[in-house]
């Protein structure tokens, strides 16, 4: 559950090998806080509307986050993923895992 004290997770504009370590540590801290506070909803919404640059390491980090959440019986949902993020996930074959295909793509309309 998102609260003012514990805002929802937001992906950074740059999700690359250069930011992977810092981003990973921030996410692990966020997951621990959610669990300790009893706010661990089954669906974990992650704001993805600011991602401007992503590489294979960034996608791998997202897969790792999805797997870590699955270990807690939770599911990752990227909210409003950018076209850059969508293309990276598709190119690396993880769109089914990371992109909620039930959510219409506003650019496809």
N, CA, C and O atoms as CSV, one atom per row, in Angstrom:
chain,resi,resn,atom,element,x,y,z
A,1,UNK,N,N,0.844,-1.159,0.000
A,1,UNK,CA,C,0.000,0.000,0.000
A,1,UNK,C,C,0.898,1.232,0.000
A,1,UNK,O,O,1.883,1.278,0.736
A,2,UNK,N,N,0.577,2.203,-0.795
A,2,UNK,CA,C,1.364,3.427,-0.851
A,2,UNK,C,C,0.796,4.445,0.116
A,2,UNK,O,O,-0.415,4.654,0.181
A,3,UNK,N,N,1.676,5.067,0.859
A,3,UNK,CA,C,1.277,6.118,1.779
A,3,UNK,C,C,2.186,7.305,1.563
A,3,UNK,O,O,3.160,7.218,0.814
A,4,UNK,N,N,1.875,8.427,2.219
A,4,UNK,CA,C,2.745,9.589,2.106
A,4,UNK,C,C,4.124,9.285,2.665
A,4,UNK,O,O,5.129,9.760,2.137
A,5,UNK,N,N,4.178,8.490,3.736
A,5,UNK,CA,C,5.459,8.147,4.350
A,5,UNK,C,C,6.254,7.176,3.481
A,5,UNK,O,O,7.484,7.151,3.527
A,6,UNK,N,N,5.547,6.388,2.699
A,6,UNK,CA,C,6.201,5.379,1.872
A,6,UNK,C,C,5.611,5.441,0.468
A,6,UNK,O,O,4.735,4.646,0.127
A,7,UNK,N,N,6.086,6.386,-0.352
A,7,UNK,CA,C,5.487,6.573,-1.674
A,7,UNK,C,C,5.725,5.378,-2.583
A,7,UNK,O,O,6.601,4.554,-2.320
A,8,UNK,N,N,4.939,5.286,-3.660
A,8,UNK,CA,C,5.139,4.179,-4.593
A,8,UNK,C,C,6.519,4.263,-5.226
A,8,UNK,O,O,7.133,5.329,-5.285
A,9,UNK,N,N,6.984,3.136,-5.689
A,9,UNK,CA,C,8.286,3.065,-6.340
A,9,UNK,C,C,8.209,3.757,-7.691
A,9,UNK,O,O,7.226,3.608,-8.417
A,10,UNK,N,N,9.242,4.511,-8.025
A,10,UNK,CA,C,9.313,5.221,-9.301
A,10,UNK,C,C,10.636,4.880,-9.966
A,10,UNK,O,O,11.698,4.989,-9.353
A,11,UNK,N,N,10.562,4.469,-11.220
A,11,UNK,CA,C,11.780,4.181,-11.965
A,11,UNK,C,C,12.485,5.487,-12.310
A,11,UNK,O,O,11.835,6.491,-12.602
A,12,UNK,N,N,13.820,5.473,-12.278
A,12,UNK,CA,C,14.564,6.682,-12.632
A,12,UNK,C,C,14.564,6.902,-14.145
A,12,UNK,O,O,14.216,6.004,-14.911
A,13,UNK,N,N,14.954,8.092,-14.561
A,13,UNK,CA,C,15.041,8.400,-15.990
A,13,UNK,C,C,16.099,7.538,-16.667
A,13,UNK,O,O,15.933,7.135,-17.818
A,14,UNK,N,N,17.183,7.255,-15.958
A,14,UNK,CA,C,18.250,6.412,-16.501
A,14,UNK,C,C,18.286,5.095,-15.736
A,14,UNK,O,O,18.520,5.063,-14.528
A,15,UNK,N,N,18.053,4.034,-16.453
A,15,UNK,CA,C,18.072,2.694,-15.874
A,15,UNK,C,C,19.073,1.879,-16.691
A,15,UNK,O,O,18.705,1.102,-17.572
A,16,UNK,N,N,20.353,2.083,-16.369
A,16,UNK,CA,C,21.441,1.485,-17.147
A,16,UNK,C,C,22.457,0.842,-16.213
A,16,UNK,O,O,22.315,0.888,-14.991
A,17,UNK,N,N,23.467,0.254,-16.798
A,17,UNK,CA,C,24.523,-0.374,-16.013
A,17,UNK,C,C,25.184,0.632,-15.069
A,17,UNK,O,O,25.688,0.258,-14.011
A,18,UNK,N,N,25.179,1.897,-15.454
A,18,UNK,CA,C,25.817,2.928,-14.638
A,18,UNK,C,C,25.013,3.271,-13.388
A,18,UNK,O,O,25.568,3.783,-12.416
A,19,UNK,N,N,23.704,2.992,-13.405
A,19,UNK,CA,C,22.847,3.307,-12.258
A,19,UNK,C,C,22.308,2.058,-11.570
A,19,UNK,O,O,21.607,2.163,-10.563
A,20,UNK,N,N,22.624,0.885,-12.096
A,20,UNK,CA,C,22.025,-0.364,-11.608
A,20,UNK,C,C,22.280,-0.621,-10.128
A,20,UNK,O,O,21.355,-1.004,-9.412
A,21,UNK,N,N,23.482,-0.426,-9.658
A,21,UNK,CA,C,23.811,-0.726,-8.266
A,21,UNK,C,C,23.045,0.169,-7.297
A,21,UNK,O,O,22.462,-0.315,-6.326
A,22,UNK,N,N,23.046,1.456,-7.558
A,22,UNK,CA,C,22.339,2.403,-6.684
A,22,UNK,C,C,20.838,2.135,-6.721
A,22,UNK,O,O,20.172,2.137,-5.685
A,23,UNK,N,N,20.315,1.905,-7.919
A,23,UNK,CA,C,18.885,1.647,-8.071
A,23,UNK,C,C,18.496,0.357,-7.365
A,23,UNK,O,O,17.469,0.311,-6.688
A,24,UNK,N,N,19.295,-0.683,-7.511
A,24,UNK,CA,C,19.013,-1.968,-6.862
A,24,UNK,C,C,18.947,-1.801,-5.350
A,24,UNK,O,O,18.021,-2.302,-4.712
A,25,UNK,N,N,19.912,-1.107,-4.776
A,25,UNK,CA,C,19.925,-0.901,-3.323
A,25,UNK,C,C,18.701,-0.125,-2.857
A,25,UNK,O,O,18.128,-0.437,-1.814
A,26,UNK,N,N,18.300,0.877,-3.619
A,26,UNK,CA,C,17.103,1.650,-3.269
A,26,UNK,C,C,15.861,0.764,-3.305
A,26,UNK,O,O,15.010,0.859,-2.420
A,27,UNK,N,N,15.747,-0.097,-4.318
A,27,UNK,CA,C,14.590,-0.978,-4.427
A,27,UNK,C,C,14.540,-1.993,-3.301
A,27,UNK,O,O,13.473,-2.256,-2.747
A,28,UNK,N,N,15.695,-2.568,-2.956
A,28,UNK,CA,C,15.728,-3.535,-1.855
A,28,UNK,C,C,15.315,-2.869,-0.546
A,28,UNK,O,O,14.595,-3.466,0.255
A,29,UNK,N,N,15.763,-1.647,-0.328
A,29,UNK,CA,C,15.346,-0.901,0.860
A,29,UNK,C,C,13.856,-0.637,0.858
A,29,UNK,O,O,13.195,-0.752,1.890
A,30,UNK,N,N,13.329,-0.283,-0.299
A,30,UNK,CA,C,11.893,-0.023,-0.422
A,30,UNK,C,C,11.086,-1.288,-0.124
A,30,UNK,O,O,10.083,-1.237,0.588
A,31,UNK,N,N,11.531,-2.429,-0.674
A,31,UNK,CA,C,10.823,-3.689,-0.427
A,31,UNK,C,C,10.847,-4.056,1.050
A,31,UNK,O,O,9.845,-4.525,1.592
A,32,UNK,N,N,11.973,-3.849,1.697
A,32,UNK,CA,C,12.091,-4.155,3.128
A,32,UNK,C,C,11.168,-3.258,3.941
A,32,UNK,O,O,10.502,-3.730,4.863
A,33,UNK,N,N,11.120,-1.976,3.611
A,33,UNK,CA,C,10.235,-1.046,4.314
A,33,UNK,C,C,8.777,-1.442,4.151
A,33,UNK,O,O,8.015,-1.427,5.118
A,34,UNK,N,N,8.387,-1.797,2.933
A,34,UNK,CA,C,7.012,-2.214,2.668
A,34,UNK,C,C,6.637,-3.421,3.531
A,34,UNK,O,O,5.559,-3.455,4.124
A,35,UNK,N,N,7.521,-4.399,3.595
A,35,UNK,CA,C,7.252,-5.610,4.374
A,35,UNK,C,C,7.170,-5.310,5.865
A,35,UNK,O,O,6.265,-5.788,6.550
A,36,UNK,N,N,8.115,-4.517,6.368
A,36,UNK,CA,C,8.134,-4.187,7.797
A,36,UNK,C,C,6.906,-3.407,8.224
A,36,UNK,O,O,6.403,-3.592,9.332
A,37,UNK,N,N,6.421,-2.535,7.352
A,37,UNK,CA,C,5.265,-1.711,7.684
A,37,UNK,C,C,3.946,-2.422,7.402
A,37,UNK,O,O,2.875,-1.881,7.674
A,38,UNK,N,N,4.023,-3.620,6.862
A,38,UNK,CA,C,2.805,-4.365,6.555
A,38,UNK,C,C,2.054,-3.791,5.368
A,38,UNK,O,O,0.845,-3.987,5.247
A,39,UNK,N,N,2.750,-3.088,4.494
A,39,UNK,CA,C,2.120,-2.439,3.348
A,39,UNK,C,C,2.334,-3.201,2.052
A,39,UNK,O,O,2.141,-2.644,0.971
A,40,UNK,N,N,2.723,-4.439,2.138
A,40,UNK,CA,C,3.086,-5.198,0.946
A,40,UNK,C,C,1.839,-5.722,0.239
A,40,UNK,O,O,1.428,-6.862,0.454
A,41,UNK,N,N,1.239,-4.883,-0.606
A,41,UNK,CA,C,0.090,-5.301,-1.406
A,41,UNK,C,C,0.509,-6.376,-2.395
A,41,UNK,O,O,1.684,-6.475,-2.747
A,42,UNK,N,N,-0.452,-7.185,-2.845
A,42,UNK,CA,C,-0.164,-8.217,-3.823
A,42,UNK,C,C,0.273,-7.655,-5.160
A,42,UNK,O,O,1.060,-8.277,-5.874
A,43,UNK,N,N,-0.234,-6.482,-5.502
A,43,UNK,CA,C,0.137,-5.827,-6.746
A,43,UNK,C,C,1.022,-4.638,-6.427
A,43,UNK,O,O,0.629,-3.746,-5.675
A,44,UNK,N,N,2.198,-4.627,-6.989
A,44,UNK,CA,C,3.170,-3.566,-6.744
A,44,UNK,C,C,3.236,-2.660,-7.969
A,44,UNK,O,O,3.837,-3.018,-8.982
A,45,UNK,N,N,2.618,-1.488,-7.873
A,45,UNK,CA,C,2.645,-0.524,-8.971
A,45,UNK,C,C,3.952,0.243,-8.945
A,45,UNK,O,O,4.363,0.751,-7.902
A,46,UNK,N,N,4.597,0.326,-10.084
A,46,UNK,CA,C,5.864,1.036,-10.208
A,46,UNK,C,C,5.715,2.063,-11.328
A,46,UNK,O,O,5.492,1.706,-12.484
A,47,UNK,N,N,5.841,3.334,-10.975
A,47,UNK,CA,C,5.736,4.399,-11.973
A,47,UNK,C,C,6.898,4.287,-12.951
A,47,UNK,O,O,8.061,4.286,-12.545
A,48,UNK,N,N,6.583,4.193,-14.233
A,48,UNK,CA,C,7.612,3.986,-15.257
A,48,UNK,C,C,7.554,5.049,-16.346
A,48,UNK,O,O,8.042,4.837,-17.456
A,49,UNK,N,N,6.959,6.182,-16.028
A,49,UNK,CA,C,6.718,7.218,-17.032
A,49,UNK,C,C,7.884,8.177,-17.254
A,49,UNK,O,O,7.786,9.088,-18.077
A,50,UNK,N,N,8.984,7.982,-16.530
A,50,UNK,CA,C,10.130,8.876,-16.689
A,50,UNK,C,C,11.346,8.196,-17.314
A,50,UNK,O,O,12.375,8.841,-17.516
A,51,UNK,N,N,11.241,6.912,-17.621
A,51,UNK,CA,C,12.394,6.188,-18.164
A,51,UNK,C,C,12.707,6.715,-19.565
A,51,UNK,O,O,11.907,6.576,-20.490
A,52,UNK,N,N,13.880,7.318,-19.702
A,52,UNK,CA,C,14.319,7.861,-20.988
A,52,UNK,C,C,15.466,7.053,-21.579
A,52,UNK,O,O,15.697,7.075,-22.788
A,53,UNK,N,N,16.180,6.340,-20.714
A,53,UNK,CA,C,17.336,5.556,-21.166
A,53,UNK,C,C,17.374,4.250,-20.383
A,53,UNK,O,O,17.336,4.242,-19.153
A,54,UNK,N,N,17.450,3.144,-21.126
A,54,UNK,CA,C,17.512,1.831,-20.489
A,54,UNK,C,C,18.362,0.911,-21.360
A,54,UNK,O,O,18.312,0.979,-22.588
A,55,UNK,N,N,19.132,0.062,-20.714
A,55,UNK,CA,C,19.934,-0.925,-21.436
A,55,UNK,C,C,19.615,-2.308,-20.874
A,55,UNK,O,O,18.719,-2.457,-20.042
A,56,UNK,N,N,20.348,-3.310,-21.330
A,56,UNK,CA,C,20.090,-4.685,-20.895
A,56,UNK,C,C,20.236,-4.837,-19.386
A,56,UNK,O,O,19.492,-5.603,-18.773
A,57,UNK,N,N,21.174,-4.125,-18.777
A,57,UNK,CA,C,21.339,-4.198,-17.321
A,57,UNK,C,C,20.109,-3.640,-16.613
A,57,UNK,O,O,19.699,-4.163,-15.577
A,58,UNK,N,N,19.524,-2.591,-17.160
A,58,UNK,CA,C,18.311,-2.024,-16.579
A,58,UNK,C,C,17.138,-2.977,-16.678
A,58,UNK,O,O,16.371,-3.125,-15.727
A,59,UNK,N,N,16.993,-3.623,-17.827
A,59,UNK,CA,C,15.922,-4.612,-17.992
A,59,UNK,C,C,16.158,-5.787,-17.053
A,59,UNK,O,O,15.219,-6.287,-16.434
A,60,UNK,N,N,17.400,-6.226,-16.945
A,60,UNK,CA,C,17.728,-7.323,-16.028
A,60,UNK,C,C,17.368,-6.950,-14.591
A,60,UNK,O,O,16.893,-7.793,-13.829
A,61,UNK,N,N,17.590,-5.710,-14.229
A,61,UNK,CA,C,17.242,-5.245,-12.891
A,61,UNK,C,C,15.732,-5.299,-12.671
A,61,UNK,O,O,15.278,-5.664,-11.587
A,62,UNK,N,N,14.959,-4.941,-13.682
A,62,UNK,CA,C,13.501,-5.032,-13.578
A,62,UNK,C,C,13.046,-6.480,-13.433
A,62,UNK,O,O,12.140,-6.772,-12.653
A,63,UNK,N,N,13.667,-7.382,-14.179
A,63,UNK,CA,C,13.336,-8.809,-14.063
A,63,UNK,C,C,13.674,-9.297,-12.659
A,63,UNK,O,O,12.917,-10.068,-12.069
A,64,UNK,N,N,14.792,-8.858,-12.131
A,64,UNK,CA,C,15.194,-9.228,-10.774
A,64,UNK,C,C,14.183,-8.719,-9.747
A,64,UNK,O,O,13.828,-9.435,-8.811
A,65,UNK,N,N,13.723,-7.481,-9.926
A,65,UNK,CA,C,12.703,-6.931,-9.027
A,65,UNK,C,C,11.415,-7.741,-9.121
A,65,UNK,O,O,10.806,-8.060,-8.100
A,66,UNK,N,N,11.002,-8.071,-10.332
A,66,UNK,CA,C,9.789,-8.876,-10.514
A,66,UNK,C,C,9.928,-10.233,-9.830
A,66,UNK,O,O,8.984,-10.708,-9.199
A,67,UNK,N,N,11.093,-10.856,-9.951
A,67,UNK,CA,C,11.324,-12.154,-9.313
A,67,UNK,C,C,11.351,-12.038,-7.791
A,67,UNK,O,O,10.816,-12.900,-7.094
A,68,UNK,N,N,11.967,-10.981,-7.274
A,68,UNK,CA,C,12.005,-10.777,-5.823
A,68,UNK,C,C,10.596,-10.564,-5.279
A,68,UNK,O,O,10.251,-11.085,-4.218
A,69,UNK,N,N,9.790,-9.804,-5.999
A,69,UNK,CA,C,8.404,-9.589,-5.578
A,69,UNK,C,C,7.612,-10.890,-5.649
A,69,UNK,O,O,6.796,-11.167,-4.769
A,70,UNK,N,N,7.842,-11.689,-6.685
A,70,UNK,CA,C,7.153,-12.978,-6.809
A,70,UNK,C,C,7.483,-13.877,-5.626
A,70,UNK,O,O,6.641,-14.655,-5.176
A,71,UNK,N,N,8.709,-13.770,-5.123
A,71,UNK,CA,C,9.099,-14.531,-3.938
A,71,UNK,C,C,8.320,-14.124,-2.699
A,71,UNK,O,O,8.250,-14.878,-1.728
A,72,UNK,N,N,7.732,-12.929,-2.731
A,72,UNK,CA,C,6.883,-12.435,-1.641
A,72,UNK,C,C,5.400,-12.568,-2.005
A,72,UNK,O,O,4.539,-11.988,-1.343
A,73,UNK,N,N,5.113,-13.326,-3.050
A,73,UNK,CA,C,3.747,-13.520,-3.550
A,73,UNK,C,C,3.127,-12.189,-3.969
A,73,UNK,O,O,1.961,-11.906,-3.689
A,74,UNK,N,N,3.937,-11.387,-4.643
A,74,UNK,CA,C,3.491,-10.094,-5.149
A,74,UNK,C,C,3.787,-10.040,-6.638
A,74,UNK,O,O,4.576,-10.831,-7.157
A,75,UNK,N,N,3.148,-9.102,-7.314
A,75,UNK,CA,C,3.336,-8.978,-8.758
A,75,UNK,C,C,3.687,-7.539,-9.108
A,75,UNK,O,O,3.097,-6.593,-8.587
A,76,UNK,N,N,4.650,-7.397,-9.992
A,76,UNK,CA,C,5.092,-6.092,-10.470
A,76,UNK,C,C,4.202,-5.631,-11.615
A,76,UNK,O,O,3.894,-6.404,-12.522
A,77,UNK,N,N,3.792,-4.374,-11.568
A,77,UNK,CA,C,3.093,-3.773,-12.704
A,77,UNK,C,C,3.731,-2.423,-12.980
A,77,UNK,O,O,3.730,-1.535,-12.127
A,78,UNK,N,N,4.273,-2.277,-14.179
A,78,UNK,CA,C,4.849,-1.003,-14.586
A,78,UNK,C,C,3.715,-0.088,-15.030
A,78,UNK,O,O,2.952,-0.415,-15.939
A,79,UNK,N,N,3.620,1.039,-14.386
A,79,UNK,CA,C,2.537,1.982,-14.650
A,79,UNK,C,C,3.018,3.037,-15.647
A,79,UNK,O,O,4.016,3.715,-15.404
A,80,UNK,N,N,2.319,3.173,-16.750
A,80,UNK,CA,C,2.631,4.152,-17.797
A,80,UNK,C,C,4.063,4.033,-18.320
A,80,UNK,O,O,4.792,5.024,-18.334
A,81,UNK,N,N,4.477,2.840,-18.750
A,81,UNK,CA,C,5.850,2.699,-19.251
A,81,UNK,C,C,6.072,3.539,-20.508
A,81,UNK,O,O,5.198,3.639,-21.369
A,82,UNK,N,N,7.241,4.131,-20.594
A,82,UNK,CA,C,7.583,4.937,-21.764
A,82,UNK,C,C,7.809,4.031,-22.971
A,82,UNK,O,O,7.981,2.820,-22.832
A,83,UNK,N,N,7.806,4.629,-24.140
A,83,UNK,CA,C,8.051,3.867,-25.362
A,83,UNK,C,C,9.451,3.254,-25.344
A,83,UNK,O,O,9.645,2.133,-25.815
A,84,UNK,N,N,10.421,3.984,-24.805
A,84,UNK,CA,C,11.795,3.472,-24.693
A,84,UNK,C,C,11.812,2.194,-23.857
A,84,UNK,O,O,12.469,1.219,-24.222
A,85,UNK,N,N,11.100,2.198,-22.751
A,85,UNK,CA,C,11.035,1.028,-21.873
A,85,UNK,C,C,10.308,-0.126,-22.560
A,85,UNK,O,O,10.750,-1.272,-22.488
A,86,UNK,N,N,9.202,0.175,-23.221
A,86,UNK,CA,C,8.456,-0.862,-23.938
A,86,UNK,C,C,9.324,-1.539,-25.001
A,86,UNK,O,O,9.344,-2.764,-25.118
A,87,UNK,N,N,10.032,-0.722,-25.765
A,87,UNK,CA,C,10.874,-1.270,-26.834
A,87,UNK,C,C,12.001,-2.132,-26.271
A,87,UNK,O,O,12.320,-3.179,-26.836
A,88,UNK,N,N,12.601,-1.707,-25.173
A,88,UNK,CA,C,13.686,-2.485,-24.563
A,88,UNK,C,C,13.168,-3.831,-24.066
A,88,UNK,O,O,13.810,-4.860,-24.274
A,89,UNK,N,N,12.017,-3.824,-23.414
A,89,UNK,CA,C,11.442,-5.076,-22.909
A,89,UNK,C,C,11.092,-6.020,-24.056
A,89,UNK,O,O,11.312,-7.227,-23.965
A,90,UNK,N,N,10.550,-5.466,-25.126
A,90,UNK,CA,C,10.196,-6.275,-26.287
A,90,UNK,C,C,11.444,-6.828,-26.969
A,90,UNK,O,O,11.490,-8.004,-27.330
A,91,UNK,N,N,12.452,-5.982,-27.143
A,91,UNK,CA,C,13.687,-6.409,-27.806
A,91,UNK,C,C,14.379,-7.536,-27.050
A,91,UNK,O,O,15.010,-8.401,-27.657
A,92,UNK,N,N,14.259,-7.524,-25.720
A,92,UNK,CA,C,14.919,-8.544,-24.904
A,92,UNK,C,C,13.989,-9.694,-24.527
A,92,UNK,O,O,14.375,-10.585,-23.770
A,93,UNK,N,N,12.758,-9.675,-25.056
A,93,UNK,CA,C,11.840,-10.796,-24.884
A,93,UNK,C,C,11.206,-10.932,-23.515
A,93,UNK,O,O,10.791,-12.027,-23.136
A,94,UNK,N,N,11.123,-9.842,-22.763
A,94,UNK,CA,C,10.532,-9.927,-21.422
A,94,UNK,C,C,9.242,-9.114,-21.310
A,94,UNK,O,O,8.791,-8.815,-20.204
A,95,UNK,N,N,8.653,-8.759,-22.444
A,95,UNK,CA,C,7.448,-7.940,-22.406
A,95,UNK,C,C,6.307,-8.618,-21.659
A,95,UNK,O,O,5.541,-7.942,-20.972
A,96,UNK,N,N,6.174,-9.928,-21.774
A,96,UNK,CA,C,5.091,-10.631,-21.083
A,96,UNK,C,C,5.277,-10.588,-19.572
A,96,UNK,O,O,4.302,-10.559,-18.822
A,97,UNK,N,N,6.524,-10.585,-19.130
A,97,UNK,CA,C,6.812,-10.557,-17.700
A,97,UNK,C,C,6.682,-9.148,-17.126
A,97,UNK,O,O,6.185,-8.970,-16.014
A,98,UNK,N,N,7.123,-8.158,-17.878
A,98,UNK,CA,C,7.215,-6.809,-17.326
A,98,UNK,C,C,6.126,-5.848,-17.772
A,98,UNK,O,O,5.809,-4.902,-17.050
A,99,UNK,N,N,5.555,-6.065,-18.932
A,99,UNK,CA,C,4.549,-5.135,-19.431
A,99,UNK,C,C,3.172,-5.742,-19.280
A,99,UNK,O,O,2.932,-6.876,-19.695
A,100,UNK,N,N,2.272,-4.986,-18.686
A,100,UNK,CA,C,0.898,-5.448,-18.506
A,100,UNK,C,C,0.175,-5.273,-19.835
A,100,UNK,O,O,-0.293,-4.184,-20.165
A,101,UNK,N,N,0.093,-6.353,-20.581
A,101,UNK,CA,C,-0.506,-6.268,-21.911
A,101,UNK,C,C,-2.011,-6.019,-21.852
A,101,UNK,O,O,-2.629,-5.729,-22.876
A,102,UNK,N,N,-2.610,-6.130,-20.657
A,102,UNK,CA,C,-4.021,-5.814,-20.504
A,102,UNK,C,C,-4.270,-4.318,-20.485
A,102,UNK,O,O,-5.405,-3.873,-20.656
A,103,UNK,N,N,-3.222,-3.542,-20.279
A,103,UNK,CA,C,-3.345,-2.095,-20.268
A,103,UNK,C,C,-3.122,-1.586,-21.680
A,103,UNK,O,O,-2.073,-1.841,-22.273
A,104,UNK,N,N,-4.100,-0.867,-22.227
A,104,UNK,CA,C,-3.937,-0.403,-23.597
A,104,UNK,C,C,-2.761,0.549,-23.739
A,104,UNK,O,O,-2.497,1.369,-22.860
A,105,UNK,N,N,-2.067,0.429,-24.849
A,105,UNK,CA,C,-0.962,1.319,-25.169
A,105,UNK,C,C,-1.561,2.583,-25.773
A,105,UNK,O,O,-2.187,2.517,-26.831
A,106,UNK,N,N,-1.381,3.742,-25.119
A,106,UNK,CA,C,-2.005,4.960,-25.620
A,106,UNK,C,C,-1.529,5.325,-27.024
A,106,UNK,O,O,-2.260,5.982,-27.765
A,107,UNK,N,N,-0.330,4.918,-27.401
A,107,UNK,CA,C,0.188,5.247,-28.724
A,107,UNK,C,C,-0.375,4.322,-29.797
A,107,UNK,O,O,-0.262,4.613,-30.988
A,108,UNK,N,N,-0.975,3.219,-29.388
A,108,UNK,CA,C,-1.539,2.279,-30.350
A,108,UNK,C,C,-2.941,2.702,-30.773
A,108,UNK,O,O,-3.463,2.219,-31.778
A,109,UNK,N,N,-3.545,3.596,-30.014
A,109,UNK,CA,C,-4.923,4.022,-30.306
A,109,UNK,C,C,-4.971,4.995,-31.459
A,109,UNK,O,O,-6.050,5.453,-31.836
